[in-house]
């Protein structure tokens, strides 16, 4: 009965996907991609800012799910989780490196604008 109340007023044109392990992993993966600033549905100026600590935490949550479900997943579920974690960890490292380069570039511009003192 609680689900009937929950679904009341929802449009039939947007069906809710089934609650599956695949949906859970892909939902968390998309959250990490958003936190890393990889997903942008608008103009470049509206791109979301990265939130690396939260992205790292979300990756750690996926890793915890991997540890806790070891031996209980189908081969497809295991592959999906492993591949998602590998990709997200790689993208996280790329984001860290990009942030470091941007910071170094900003510091160089700032140092250059100070110029030599006379």
C-alpha distances in whole Angstrom, upper triangle without the diagonal:
4,5,5,7,9,10,11,15,16,18,18,22,21,19,17,19,18,18,21,24,26,24,24,28,28,26,28,31,31,30,34,35,34,36,39,39,39,37,38,36,39,43,45,45,41,41,39,41,40,39,40,39,36,36,38,35,33,35,35,31,32,35,33,30,33,35,31,31,34,34,31,31,32,35,33,31,34,36,34,33,37,38,36,37,41,40,39,41,44,43,42,46,47,45,47,50,50,49,52,54,53,54,57,58,57,59,62,62,62,65,67,66,68,71,74,76,79
4,5,5,6,9,10,14,14,18,18,21,20,18,16,18,17,16,20,23,25,22,22,25,26,24,25,29,28,27,31,33,31,32,36,36,36,34,35,34,36,40,42,42,38,38,36,37,37,35,37,36,32,33,35,32,29,32,32,29,29,32,30,28,31,32,29,29,32,33,30,29,31,34,32,30,32,35,32,31,35,36,33,35,38,38,36,38,41,40,39,43,44,42,44,47,47,46,49,51,50,51,54,55,54,56,59,59,59,62,63,63,64,68,71,72,75
4,5,5,6,8,12,12,15,15,18,16,14,12,14,14,13,17,20,22,19,19,23,23,21,23,26,26,25,29,30,29,31,34,34,34,31,33,31,34,37,39,40,36,36,34,36,35,34,36,35,31,31,33,31,28,30,31,27,27,31,29,26,29,31,28,27,31,32,28,27,29,31,30,27,30,32,29,29,33,33,31,32,36,35,34,36,39,38,37,41,42,40,42,45,45,44,47,49,48,49,52,53,52,55,57,57,57,60,62,61,63,66,69,71,74
4,5,5,6,10,10,13,13,17,16,14,13,16,16,16,20,23,25,22,22,26,26,24,26,29,28,28,31,33,31,33,36,36,36,33,34,32,35,38,41,41,37,37,35,38,38,37,38,38,34,34,36,34,31,34,34,31,31,34,33,30,33,35,32,31,35,35,31,31,31,34,32,30,33,35,32,32,36,36,34,35,39,38,36,39,42,40,40,44,44,43,45,48,47,47,50,52,50,51,55,55,54,57,60,59,59,62,64,63,65,68,71,73,76
4,6,5,9,10,14,15,18,17,16,15,18,18,18,22,25,26,23,23,27,27,24,26,29,28,27,31,32,31,32,36,36,36,33,34,32,34,38,40,40,36,36,34,36,37,35,38,37,33,34,36,33,31,34,34,31,31,34,33,30,34,35,33,32,36,37,33,33,34,36,34,32,35,36,33,33,37,37,35,36,40,39,37,40,42,40,40,44,44,42,44,47,47,46,49,51,49,50,54,54,53,56,58,58,58,61,63,62,64,67,70,71,75
4,6,8,9,12,14,16,15,13,12,15,15,15,19,22,23,20,20,23,23,20,23,26,24,24,27,29,27,29,32,32,32,29,30,28,31,34,36,37,33,33,31,33,33,32,34,33,29,30,32,30,27,30,31,27,28,31,30,27,30,32,30,29,33,34,31,30,31,34,31,29,32,33,30,30,34,34,31,33,36,35,33,36,38,36,36,40,40,38,41,44,43,42,45,47,46,47,50,50,49,52,55,54,54,57,59,58,60,63,66,68,71
4,6,6,9,10,13,11,10,10,13,14,15,18,22,22,19,20,23,23,20,23,26,24,24,28,28,27,29,32,32,32,29,29,27,30,33,35,36,32,32,31,33,33,33,35,34,31,31,33,31,28,31,32,28,28,32,31,28,31,33,31,30,34,35,31,30,31,33,31,28,31,33,30,30,33,33,31,33,36,35,33,36,38,36,36,40,41,39,41,44,43,42,46,47,46,47,51,51,50,53,55,54,55,58,59,59,61,64,67,69,72
4,6,9,10,14,13,13,13,16,17,18,22,25,26,23,23,27,26,24,26,29,27,27,31,31,30,31,35,34,34,31,31,29,31,34,37,37,34,34,32,35,36,35,37,37,33,34,36,34,31,34,35,32,32,35,35,32,35,37,35,34,37,38,35,34,34,37,34,32,35,36,33,33,37,37,34,36,39,38,36,39,42,39,39,43,43,41,44,47,45,45,48,50,48,49,53,53,52,54,57,56,56,60,61,60,62,65,69,70,73
4,6,9,12,12,12,13,17,19,20,24,27,27,23,24,28,26,24,27,29,27,26,30,31,29,31,34,33,33,29,29,27,28,32,35,35,31,32,31,34,35,34,37,37,33,33,36,34,32,34,36,33,33,36,36,33,36,39,37,36,39,40,37,35,36,38,35,33,36,37,34,34,38,37,34,36,40,38,36,39,41,39,39,43,43,41,43,46,44,44,47,49,47,48,52,51,50,53,56,54,55,58,59,58,60,63,67,68,72
4,6,9,8,9,10,13,16,17,21,24,23,20,21,24,23,20,24,26,23,23,27,27,26,28,31,30,30,26,26,24,26,29,32,33,29,29,28,31,32,32,34,35,31,31,34,32,29,32,33,30,30,34,33,31,33,36,34,33,36,37,34,32,33,35,32,30,33,34,30,31,34,34,31,33,36,34,33,36,38,36,36,40,40,38,40,43,41,41,45,46,44,46,49,49,48,51,53,52,53,56,57,56,59,61,65,67,70
4,5,6,8,10,13,16,18,21,25,24,20,22,25,23,21,25,26,24,24,28,28,26,29,31,30,30,26,26,23,25,29,31,32,29,29,29,32,33,33,35,36,32,32,35,34,30,33,35,32,31,35,35,32,34,37,36,34,38,39,35,33,33,35,32,30,34,34,30,31,35,34,31,34,37,35,33,37,38,36,37,40,40,38,41,43,42,42,45,46,44,46,50,49,48,51,54,52,53,57,57,57,59,62,65,67,70
4,5,6,9,12,15,17,20,24,23,20,22,25,23,21,25,26,24,25,29,29,27,30,33,32,31,27,27,24,27,30,33,34,31,31,31,34,34,35,37,38,34,33,36,35,31,33,35,32,31,35,35,32,34,37,36,34,37,37,34,32,31,33,30,29,32,33,29,31,34,33,31,34,36,34,34,37,38,36,37,41,40,39,42,44,43,43,47,47,46,48,51,51,50,53,55,54,55,59,59,59,61,64,67,69,72
4,6,10,12,15,18,21,24,22,19,22,24,22,21,24,25,23,24,28,27,26,29,31,29,28,25,25,22,24,27,30,32,28,29,29,32,33,33,35,37,33,32,35,34,31,32,35,32,31,35,35,32,34,37,36,34,37,38,35,32,31,33,29,28,32,32,28,30,33,32,30,33,35,33,32,36,37,34,36,39,38,37,40,42,41,41,45,45,44,46,49,48,48,51,53,52,53,56,57,56,59,61,65,67,70
4,6,9,12,15,17,20,19,16,18,21,18,17,20,21,19,20,24,23,22,25,27,26,25,22,22,19,22,25,28,29,26,26,26,29,29,30,32,33,29,28,31,30,27,29,31,28,27,31,31,28,30,34,32,31,34,35,31,29,29,30,27,25,29,29,25,26,30,29,26,29,31,29,28,32,33,31,32,36,35,34,37,39,37,38,41,42,41,43,46,45,45,48,50,49,50,53,54,54,56,59,62,64,68
4,6,9,12,15,18,17,14,16,19,17,16,20,21,19,21,24,24,23,26,28,28,26,23,24,22,24,28,30,32,29,28,27,30,31,31,32,33,29,28,31,30,26,28,30,27,26,29,30,27,28,32,30,28,31,32,29,26,26,27,24,23,26,27,23,25,28,27,25,28,31,29,28,32,33,31,32,36,36,34,37,40,38,39,42,43,42,44,47,47,47,50,52,51,52,55,56,56,58,61,64,66,69
4,6,9,12,15,14,11,13,16,15,13,17,18,17,18,21,22,21,24,26,26,25,22,23,21,24,28,30,32,28,27,26,29,29,28,30,30,27,26,28,27,23,25,27,24,23,26,26,23,25,28,27,25,28,29,26,23,23,25,22,21,24,24,21,22,26,25,23,25,28,27,26,29,31,29,30,34,34,32,35,38,37,37,40,41,40,42,45,45,45,48,50,50,50,54,55,54,57,59,63,65,68
4,6,8,12,11,8,11,13,12,11,15,16,15,17,20,20,20,23,25,25,24,21,23,21,25,28,30,32,29,27,26,29,28,28,29,29,26,24,27,25,22,23,25,22,20,24,24,21,22,25,24,22,25,26,22,20,20,22,18,17,20,21,18,19,22,22,20,22,25,24,23,27,28,27,28,32,32,31,34,36,35,36,39,40,39,41,44,44,44,47,49,49,50,53,54,54,56,59,62,64,68
4,6,9,10,8,10,13,13,12,15,17,17,18,21,22,22,25,27,27,26,24,26,25,28,32,33,35,32,30,29,31,30,29,30,30,27,25,27,26,22,23,25,21,20,23,23,19,21,24,22,20,23,23,20,17,17,20,17,15,19,20,17,18,22,22,20,22,25,25,24,27,29,28,29,32,33,32,35,37,37,37,40,42,41,43,46,46,46,49,51,51,52,55,56,56,59,61,64,66,70
4,7,8,6,7,11,11,11,13,16,16,17,19,21,21,23,25,26,25,23,26,25,29,32,33,35,31,30,28,30,28,27,28,28,24,23,25,23,19,20,22,18,17,20,19,16,18,20,19,17,20,20,17,15,16,18,16,14,17,19,16,16,20,20,18,20,24,23,22,25,28,27,27,31,31,31,33,36,36,36,39,40,40,41,44,45,45,47,50,50,51,53,55,55,57,60,63,65,68
4,5,5,6,9,10,11,13,14,15,17,19,20,21,23,25,26,24,23,26,26,29,33,33,35,32,30,28,30,28,27,27,27,24,22,24,22,19,19,20,17,15,18,17,14,15,18,16,14,17,17,14,12,12,15,12,10,13,15,12,13,17,17,16,18,21,21,20,23,25,25,26,29,30,30,32,34,34,35,38,39,39,41,43,44,45,47,49,49,50,53,54,55,57,59,62,64,68
4,5,5,6,9,10,11,12,14,16,17,18,20,21,23,25,23,22,25,26,29,33,33,35,32,29,27,29,27,25,25,25,22,20,21,19,16,16,17,14,12,14,14,10,11,14,13,11,13,14,11,9,10,12,10,7,10,12,10,9,13,14,13,15,18,18,18,20,23,22,23,26,27,27,29,32,32,33,35,37,37,39,41,42,43,45,47,48,48,51,52,53,55,57,60,62,66
4,5,5,6,8,10,10,12,14,15,16,18,20,21,23,21,20,23,23,27,30,30,32,30,27,26,27,25,24,24,25,22,19,20,20,16,16,17,15,12,15,16,12,13,16,16,13,15,16,14,11,11,12,9,7,10,10,7,8,12,12,11,13,16,16,16,19,21,20,21,24,25,25,28,30,30,31,34,35,35,37,39,40,41,43,45,46,47,49,50,51,53,56,59,61,64
4,6,5,6,9,10,10,12,14,15,16,18,20,21,19,18,21,21,24,28,28,30,27,25,23,25,24,23,23,24,20,19,20,19,15,16,18,15,13,16,17,13,15,18,17,15,18,19,17,14,14,16,13,10,13,14,11,11,15,15,12,15,18,17,16,20,22,21,22,25,25,25,27,30,30,30,33,35,35,36,39,40,40,42,44,45,46,48,50,50,52,55,58,60,63
4,6,5,6,9,10,11,13,14,16,17,19,20,19,18,21,22,25,28,29,30,27,25,23,24,22,21,21,21,18,16,17,16,12,13,15,12,10,13,13,10,12,15,14,13,16,18,15,13,15,16,14,11,13,14,11,10,14,14,12,13,17,16,15,18,20,20,20,23,24,24,26,28,29,29,32,33,33,35,37,38,39,41,43,43,44,47,48,49,51,53,56,58,62
4,5,5,6,9,10,11,12,14,15,17,18,17,17,20,21,25,27,27,29,27,24,22,23,20,20,19,19,16,14,15,14,11,11,13,10,7,11,12,9,10,14,14,12,15,17,15,12,14,14,12,9,10,11,8,7,10,11,8,10,13,13,12,14,17,16,17,20,21,21,23,25,26,26,29,31,31,32,35,36,36,38,41,41,42,45,46,47,49,51,54,56,60
4,5,5,6,9,10,10,12,14,15,16,15,14,17,18,21,24,24,26,24,21,20,21,19,19,19,20,17,14,16,16,12,12,15,13,10,14,15,13,13,17,17,16,18,20,18,15,16,16,13,11,13,12,9,9,12,11,8,11,13,12,11,15,17,16,17,20,20,20,22,25,25,25,28,30,30,31,34,35,35,37,39,40,41,43,45,45,48,50,53,55,59
4,5,5,6,9,10,11,12,14,15,14,13,16,17,20,23,23,25,22,20,18,19,18,17,18,18,15,13,15,15,11,12,14,12,11,14,15,13,15,18,18,17,20,22,20,18,19,19,16,14,16,16,12,12,15,14,11,13,16,15,13,16,18,17,17,21,21,20,22,25,25,25,28,30,29,31,34,34,34,37,39,39,40,43,44,44,47,49,52,54,58
4,5,5,6,9,10,11,12,14,14,13,17,18,21,24,24,25,22,20,17,18,16,15,15,15,12,10,12,11,7,8,11,9,7,11,12,11,13,16,16,16,18,21,19,17,19,19,17,14,15,15,12,10,13,13,10,10,14,13,10,13,16,14,14,18,19,18,20,23,23,23,25,27,27,28,31,32,32,34,37,37,38,40,42,43,44,47,50,52,56
4,5,5,6,9,10,11,13,11,11,15,17,20,22,22,24,21,18,16,17,15,14,14,15,13,10,12,12,8,8,11,10,8,11,14,12,13,17,18,17,19,21,20,18,19,19,16,14,14,14,10,9,11,11,7,8,11,9,7,11,13,11,12,15,16,15,18,20,20,21,24,25,25,27,29,30,31,33,35,35,36,39,40,41,43,45,48,50,54
4,5,5,6,9,10,11,9,8,12,13,16,19,19,21,18,15,13,15,13,14,14,16,13,10,13,14,10,11,14,13,12,15,17,16,17,20,21,20,22,25,23,21,22,22,19,17,18,17,13,13,15,14,10,12,14,12,10,13,15,12,13,17,17,15,18,21,20,20,24,25,24,26,29,29,30,32,34,34,35,38,39,40,42,44,47,50,53
4,5,5,6,9,10,10,9,12,14,17,19,19,20,17,15,12,13,11,11,12,13,10,8,11,11,8,10,13,12,11,14,16,15,17,20,20,21,23,26,24,22,23,24,21,19,19,19,16,14,17,16,12,13,15,13,11,14,15,13,13,16,17,15,17,20,19,19,22,24,23,25,28,28,28,31,33,33,34,37,38,38,40,43,46,48,52
4,5,5,6,9,9,10,13,15,18,20,19,20,18,15,12,12,10,9,9,11,8,5,8,9,6,7,10,10,10,13,15,15,16,19,20,20,22,25,24,22,24,23,21,19,19,18,15,13,15,14,10,10,13,11,7,10,12,10,9,13,13,12,14,17,16,16,19,21,21,22,25,26,26,28,30,31,32,34,36,36,38,41,44,46,49
4,5,5,6,5,6,10,12,15,17,16,18,16,12,11,11,9,10,10,13,11,8,11,13,10,10,14,14,13,16,18,18,18,21,23,23,24,27,26,24,25,24,21,20,20,19,16,15,16,14,11,12,13,10,8,11,11,8,9,13,12,11,14,16,15,16,19,20,19,21,24,24,25,27,29,30,31,33,34,35,37,39,43,45,48
4,5,5,6,5,8,10,13,15,14,15,13,10,7,9,8,9,10,13,10,8,12,13,11,12,16,15,15,18,20,20,21,24,25,25,27,30,29,26,27,27,24,22,23,22,19,18,19,18,14,15,17,14,11,14,15,12,11,15,14,12,15,17,16,16,19,21,19,21,24,24,24,27,29,29,30,33,34,34,36,39,42,44,47
4,5,8,9,11,14,16,17,16,16,14,11,8,8,5,5,7,9,7,5,9,10,9,11,14,14,14,17,19,19,20,23,24,25,26,30,29,27,28,28,26,23,24,23,20,18,20,18,15,15,16,14,11,13,14,11,10,13,13,10,12,15,14,14,17,19,18,19,22,23,22,25,27,27,28,30,32,32,34,37,40,42,45
4,6,8,11,14,16,17,15,16,14,11,9,8,5,6,6,10,9,6,9,12,11,11,14,15,15,17,20,20,21,23,25,26,27,30,30,28,29,28,26,24,24,22,20,18,19,17,14,14,15,12,9,11,11,8,7,10,10,7,9,12,11,11,14,16,15,16,19,20,20,22,25,25,26,28,30,30,32,35,38,40,43
4,6,7,11,12,13,11,12,11,7,6,6,5,8,9,13,12,10,13,15,14,14,18,19,18,21,23,23,24,27,28,29,30,33,32,30,31,30,28,26,26,25,22,21,22,20,17,17,18,15,12,14,14,10,10,13,11,9,12,14,12,12,15,16,15,17,20,19,19,22,24,24,25,28,29,29,32,34,37,39,43
4,7,10,12,13,11,14,12,9,8,10,9,11,12,15,14,11,14,17,15,15,18,19,18,20,23,23,23,26,28,28,29,32,31,28,29,28,25,24,24,22,19,19,20,17,14,15,16,12,11,13,13,9,10,13,11,9,13,14,12,13,17,17,16,19,21,21,22,25,26,26,27,30,31,31,34,36,39,42,45
4,7,9,11,11,13,11,8,8,10,10,13,14,17,15,13,16,18,16,16,20,20,19,22,24,23,24,27,29,28,30,32,31,28,29,28,25,24,25,23,20,20,21,19,16,17,18,15,13,16,16,12,14,17,15,13,17,18,16,17,20,21,19,22,25,24,24,27,29,28,30,33,33,34,36,38,42,44,47
4,6,8,8,10,8,5,7,10,11,14,16,19,18,16,19,21,19,20,23,23,22,25,27,27,28,31,32,32,33,36,35,32,32,32,29,27,28,27,23,23,25,22,19,21,22,18,17,20,19,15,17,19,17,15,19,20,17,18,21,21,19,22,25,24,24,27,29,28,29,32,33,32,35,37,41,43,46
4,7,9,11,9,8,10,13,15,17,20,22,20,19,22,24,21,22,26,25,24,27,30,29,30,33,34,33,35,37,36,33,33,33,29,28,30,28,25,25,27,24,21,23,24,21,19,23,22,19,20,23,21,19,22,24,21,21,25,25,23,26,28,27,27,30,32,31,32,35,36,35,38,40,44,46,49
4,7,8,6,7,10,13,16,18,21,24,22,21,25,26,24,25,28,28,28,31,33,32,33,36,37,37,39,41,40,37,37,36,33,32,33,32,28,29,30,28,25,26,27,24,22,25,25,21,22,25,22,20,23,25,21,22,25,25,22,25,28,26,26,29,31,29,30,34,34,33,36,38,42,44,47
4,5,5,7,10,13,16,19,22,25,24,22,26,27,26,27,30,30,30,33,35,34,35,38,39,39,41,43,42,39,40,39,36,34,36,34,31,31,32,29,27,28,29,25,24,26,25,22,23,25,22,20,23,24,20,21,24,23,21,23,26,24,23,27,28,26,28,31,31,30,33,35,39,41,44
4,5,5,9,11,14,17,19,23,22,21,24,26,25,25,29,29,29,31,34,34,34,37,39,39,40,43,42,39,39,39,35,34,35,33,30,30,31,28,26,27,27,23,22,24,23,19,20,22,19,17,20,20,17,17,21,20,17,20,22,20,20,24,24,23,24,28,27,27,30,32,36,38,41
4,6,9,10,14,17,20,23,22,21,25,26,25,27,30,30,30,33,35,35,36,39,40,40,42,45,44,41,42,41,38,37,37,36,33,32,33,31,28,29,29,26,24,26,25,21,22,24,21,18,21,21,18,18,21,20,17,19,22,20,19,22,24,22,23,26,26,25,28,30,34,36,39
4,6,9,12,15,18,21,20,19,23,24,23,25,28,28,28,31,32,32,34,37,38,38,40,42,41,39,39,39,36,34,35,34,31,30,31,29,26,27,28,25,23,25,24,21,21,23,21,18,21,22,19,18,22,21,18,21,24,22,21,24,26,24,25,29,29,28,31,33,37,39,42
4,7,9,12,15,18,17,16,19,21,20,21,24,25,25,27,29,29,31,33,34,35,36,39,38,36,37,36,33,31,32,31,27,27,28,26,23,24,24,21,19,21,21,17,17,19,17,14,17,19,15,15,19,19,16,18,21,20,19,23,25,23,24,28,28,28,30,33,36,38,42
4,6,9,12,15,14,13,16,18,17,18,21,22,22,25,26,27,28,31,32,32,34,37,36,34,35,35,32,30,30,29,26,25,26,25,21,22,23,20,17,19,19,16,15,18,17,13,16,18,15,14,18,19,16,18,21,21,20,23,25,24,25,28,29,28,31,33,37,39,42
4,7,9,12,12,12,15,16,16,18,20,21,22,24,26,26,28,30,31,32,34,37,36,34,36,35,33,31,31,30,27,26,26,25,22,21,22,20,17,18,18,15,14,16,15,11,13,15,13,11,15,16,13,15,18,18,17,20,22,21,22,25,26,26,28,31,34,36,39
4,6,9,9,8,11,13,13,14,17,18,19,21,23,24,25,27,28,29,31,34,34,32,33,33,30,28,28,27,24,23,23,22,19,18,19,17,14,15,15,12,10,13,12,8,10,13,11,9,13,14,13,14,17,18,17,19,22,22,22,25,27,27,29,31,35,37,40
4,6,6,6,9,10,11,12,14,16,17,19,20,21,23,25,26,27,29,32,32,30,32,32,30,27,27,27,24,22,23,22,19,18,19,17,14,14,16,13,10,13,13,10,11,14,13,11,14,16,15,15,19,20,19,21,24,24,24,27,29,29,30,33,36,38,41
4,5,5,6,9,10,10,12,14,15,16,18,20,21,22,24,26,27,30,30,29,31,30,29,26,25,25,23,20,21,20,17,15,16,15,12,11,13,11,8,10,11,8,8,11,12,10,12,15,14,14,18,19,19,20,23,24,24,26,28,29,30,33,36,38,41
4,5,5,6,9,10,11,12,15,15,16,19,20,21,22,24,26,29,29,28,31,31,29,26,26,26,23,21,21,21,18,16,18,17,13,13,15,14,10,12,14,11,10,14,15,13,15,18,17,17,20,22,21,22,25,26,26,28,31,31,32,35,38,39,43
4,5,5,6,9,10,10,13,14,15,17,18,20,21,23,24,28,27,26,29,29,27,24,24,24,22,19,20,20,17,15,17,17,13,13,16,14,11,14,16,13,13,17,17,15,18,20,20,20,23,24,24,25,28,29,29,31,33,34,35,38,40,42,46
4,5,5,6,9,10,11,12,14,15,17,19,20,21,23,26,26,24,26,26,24,22,21,21,19,16,17,17,13,12,14,13,9,10,12,10,8,11,13,10,11,15,15,14,16,19,19,19,22,24,23,25,28,29,29,31,33,34,35,38,41,43,46
4,5,5,6,9,10,10,12,14,15,16,18,20,21,25,25,24,26,26,24,22,21,21,19,16,16,16,14,11,13,13,9,8,12,11,8,10,13,11,11,14,15,14,16,19,19,20,22,24,24,25,28,29,30,31,34,35,36,38,41,43,46
4,5,5,6,9,10,10,12,14,15,16,18,20,24,23,23,25,25,24,21,20,21,19,16,17,18,15,12,15,15,12,11,15,14,11,14,16,15,14,18,19,18,20,23,23,23,25,27,27,28,31,32,32,34,37,37,38,41,44,45,49
4,5,5,6,9,10,11,13,14,15,17,19,22,21,20,23,23,21,18,18,18,16,13,14,15,12,10,13,13,10,11,14,13,11,14,16,15,15,19,20,19,21,24,24,24,27,29,29,30,33,34,34,36,38,39,40,43,46,47,51
4,5,5,6,9,10,11,13,14,15,17,20,20,19,21,21,19,17,16,16,14,11,11,12,9,7,10,10,7,7,11,11,9,12,14,14,14,17,18,18,20,23,23,24,26,28,28,30,32,33,34,36,38,39,40,43,45,47,51
4,5,5,6,9,10,10,12,14,15,19,19,19,21,21,21,18,16,17,16,12,13,14,12,9,12,13,10,10,14,14,12,14,17,16,16,19,21,20,22,25,25,26,28,30,30,31,34,35,36,37,40,41,42,44,47,49,52
4,5,5,6,9,10,10,12,14,18,17,17,20,20,19,16,15,17,15,12,13,15,12,10,14,15,12,12,16,16,14,17,20,19,19,22,24,23,25,28,28,28,31,33,33,34,37,38,38,40,42,43,44,47,49,51,55
4,5,5,6,9,10,11,12,16,15,14,16,17,16,13,12,13,11,8,9,11,9,7,11,12,10,11,14,15,14,16,19,18,19,22,23,23,25,28,28,29,31,33,34,35,37,39,39,41,43,44,46,48,50,53,56
4,5,5,6,9,10,11,14,15,14,17,17,17,14,12,13,12,9,9,11,10,7,10,12,11,10,14,15,14,16,19,19,19,22,24,24,25,28,29,29,31,33,34,35,37,39,40,41,43,45,46,48,50,52,56
4,5,5,6,9,10,14,14,14,17,18,18,15,13,15,15,11,12,15,13,11,14,16,14,14,18,19,17,19,22,22,22,25,27,26,28,31,31,32,34,36,36,37,40,41,42,43,46,47,48,50,53,54,58
4,5,5,6,8,12,11,11,14,15,15,12,11,13,12,9,11,14,12,11,14,16,15,15,19,19,18,21,23,23,24,27,28,28,30,32,33,34,36,38,38,40,42,43,44,46,48,49,50,53,55,57,61
4,6,5,6,10,10,9,12,13,13,10,8,11,10,7,8,11,11,9,12,15,14,14,17,19,18,20,23,23,24,26,28,28,30,32,33,34,36,38,39,40,42,44,44,46,48,49,51,53,55,57,61
4,6,5,9,10,11,14,15,16,13,11,14,14,11,11,14,14,12,14,17,17,16,19,21,20,22,25,25,25,28,30,30,31,34,35,35,37,39,40,41,43,45,45,47,49,51,52,54,56,58,62
4,6,9,9,10,14,16,17,13,12,15,15,12,13,17,16,15,17,20,19,19,22,24,23,25,27,27,28,30,32,32,34,36,37,38,40,42,42,43,46,47,48,49,52,53,54,56,59,61,64
4,6,5,6,10,12,13,10,9,13,13,10,12,15,15,14,17,19,19,19,22,24,23,25,28,28,29,31,33,33,35,37,38,39,41,43,44,45,47,49,49,51,53,54,56,58,60,62,66
4,6,7,10,11,13,11,8,12,13,11,11,15,15,14,16,19,19,19,22,24,24,25,28,29,29,31,33,34,35,38,39,40,41,43,44,45,47,49,50,51,53,55,56,58,61,63,66
4,6,8,10,13,11,9,12,14,13,13,17,18,17,19,22,22,22,25,27,27,28,31,32,32,35,37,37,39,41,42,43,45,47,48,49,51,53,53,55,57,58,60,62,64,66,70
4,7,10,12,9,9,13,14,12,14,17,18,18,20,22,22,23,26,27,27,29,32,32,33,36,37,38,39,42,43,44,46,47,48,50,52,53,54,56,57,59,60,62,65,67,71
4,6,8,6,6,9,10,10,11,14,15,15,17,19,20,21,24,25,25,27,29,30,31,34,35,36,38,40,41,42,44,45,46,48,50,51,52,54,56,57,59,61,63,66,69
4,5,5,6,9,10,11,12,14,15,17,18,20,21,23,24,26,27,29,30,31,33,35,36,37,39,41,42,43,45,46,48,49,51,52,54,55,57,58,60,62,65,67,71
4,6,5,6,9,10,10,12,14,15,16,18,20,21,22,24,25,27,28,30,32,33,34,36,38,39,40,42,44,45,46,48,49,51,52,54,55,57,59,60,63,66,69
4,5,5,6,9,10,10,12,14,15,16,18,20,21,22,24,26,27,28,30,32,33,34,36,37,38,40,42,43,44,46,48,49,50,52,53,55,57,59,61,64,68
4,5,5,6,9,10,11,12,14,15,16,18,20,21,22,24,26,27,28,30,31,32,35,36,37,39,41,42,43,45,46,47,49,51,52,53,55,57,60,62,66
4,5,5,6,8,10,11,12,14,15,16,18,20,21,23,24,26,27,29,30,31,33,35,36,37,39,41,42,43,45,46,48,49,51,52,54,56,59,61,65
4,5,5,6,8,10,10,12,14,15,16,18,20,21,22,24,26,27,28,30,32,33,34,36,38,39,40,42,43,45,46,48,49,51,53,54,57,60,63
4,6,5,6,9,10,11,12,14,15,16,18,20,21,22,24,26,27,28,30,31,32,34,36,37,38,40,42,43,44,46,47,49,51,53,55,58,62
4,6,5,6,9,10,10,12,14,15,16,18,20,21,22,24,25,27,28,30,31,33,35,36,37,39,40,42,43,45,46,48,49,51,54,56,60
4,5,5,6,9,10,11,12,14,15,17,18,20,21,23,24,26,27,29,30,32,33,35,36,38,39,41,42,44,45,47,48,50,53,55,59
4,5,5,6,9,10,11,12,14,16,17,18,20,21,22,24,26,27,28,30,32,33,34,36,38,39,41,42,43,45,47,49,51,54,57
4,6,5,6,8,10,10,12,14,15,16,18,20,21,22,24,26,27,28,30,31,32,34,36,37,38,40,42,43,45,47,50,52,56
4,5,5,6,8,10,10,12,14,15,16,18,20,21,22,24,25,27,29,30,31,33,35,36,37,39,40,42,44,45,48,50,54
4,6,5,6,9,10,11,12,14,16,17,18,20,21,23,24,26,27,29,30,32,33,35,36,38,39,41,43,44,47,49,53
4,6,5,6,9,10,11,12,14,15,16,18,20,21,22,24,26,27,28,30,32,33,34,36,37,39,41,42,45,48,51
4,5,5,6,9,10,10,12,14,15,16,18,20,21,22,24,25,27,28,30,31,33,34,36,37,39,41,44,46,50
4,5,5,6,9,10,11,12,14,15,17,19,20,21,23,24,26,27,29,30,32,33,35,36,38,40,42,45,48
4,5,5,6,9,10,11,12,14,16,17,18,20,21,23,24,26,27,29,30,32,33,35,37,38,41,43,47
4,5,5,6,9,10,10,12,14,15,16,18,20,21,22,24,26,27,28,30,31,33,35,36,39,42,45
4,5,5,6,9,10,11,12,14,15,16,18,20,21,23,24,26,27,29,30,32,33,35,38,40,44
4,5,5,6,9,10,11,12,14,15,17,18,20,21,23,24,26,27,29,30,32,34,36,39,42
4,5,5,6,9,10,11,12,14,15,16,18,20,21,22,24,26,27,28,30,32,35,37,41
4,5,5,6,9,10,10,12,14,15,16,18,20,21,22,24,26,27,29,31,33,36,39
4,6,5,6,9,10,11,12,14,15,17,18,20,21,23,24,26,27,29,32,34,38
4,5,5,6,9,10,11,12,14,15,16,18,20,21,22,24,26,28,30,33,36
4,5,5,6,9,10,10,12,14,15,16,18,20,21,22,25,26,29,32,35
4,5,5,6,9,10,11,12,14,15,16,18,20,21,23,25,28,30,34
4,5,5,6,9,10,11,12,14,15,16,18,20,21,23,26,28,32
4,5,5,6,9,10,10,12,14,15,16,18,20,21,24,27,30
4,5,5,6,9,10,11,12,14,15,16,19,20,23,26,29
4,5,5,6,9,10,10,12,14,15,17,19,22,24,28
4,5,5,6,9,10,10,12,14,16,17,19,22,26
4,5,5,6,9,10,10,12,15,16,19,21,25
4,5,5,6,9,10,11,13,15,18,20,24
4,5,5,6,8,10,11,13,15,18,21
4,5,5,6,9,10,11,14,17,20
4,5,5,6,9,10,13,16,19
4,5,5,7,9,12,14,18
4,6,5,7,9,12,15
4,5,5,9,12,15
4,5,9,11,14
4,7,8,11
4,6,9
4,6
4
